[in-house]
Amino acid sequence: MLLIVSTVLVLAGARAQAPADERRQALLERVRDEGDEVEWKTLNDLARPGDAASFEALLTAIGWLHRPAALQGAFYAFWYFRADPALSARALEFLAEQAIEAGNREVRAAAVFPLSYFGAGSNAAFERVLRASHDDEVCERAMGHALAHMLTRGDEQGLHFAAGGLNFLLSTPTPDDSSGHGSNSGPG
């Protein structure tokens, strides 16, 4: 009897999974067909389940996108992976990599804001972006979001991170400043 009940439950779970897989596949086909014209809603619907399969589907969809506006919509869809620690870590890694290494400045900048979705977990990603990026706009955005988050928290770790980030920004050399003190270090 127990075997029959177990079998029925497994089959019911498989039938419930099939529509989710079909829906995910249909959304992926829509992204592939519409490309950079895809609506952000479609990207959100793709990511909304917040599970590993939807994460992989979102990464696949991102591979088909090229315009910064379309990629921004895809990056914002990482919101749905906040509840899963493993997927959050993967999302942070992916977004930080995009913020640092994407070939297009608008794409790099678009990857910064979604890092803030992950609360305290985003600290290391923001720090990585600040240390590795050579794009002033990306660094300014990363510091702005990191500072807002850290100051809102108000704890000692957050304040140290914020102070360290400001010090980092102020000590970064600019093209017209070979002293290594940055353009915000004051007059002469």
Disulfide bonds with the S-S distance in Angstrom:
none
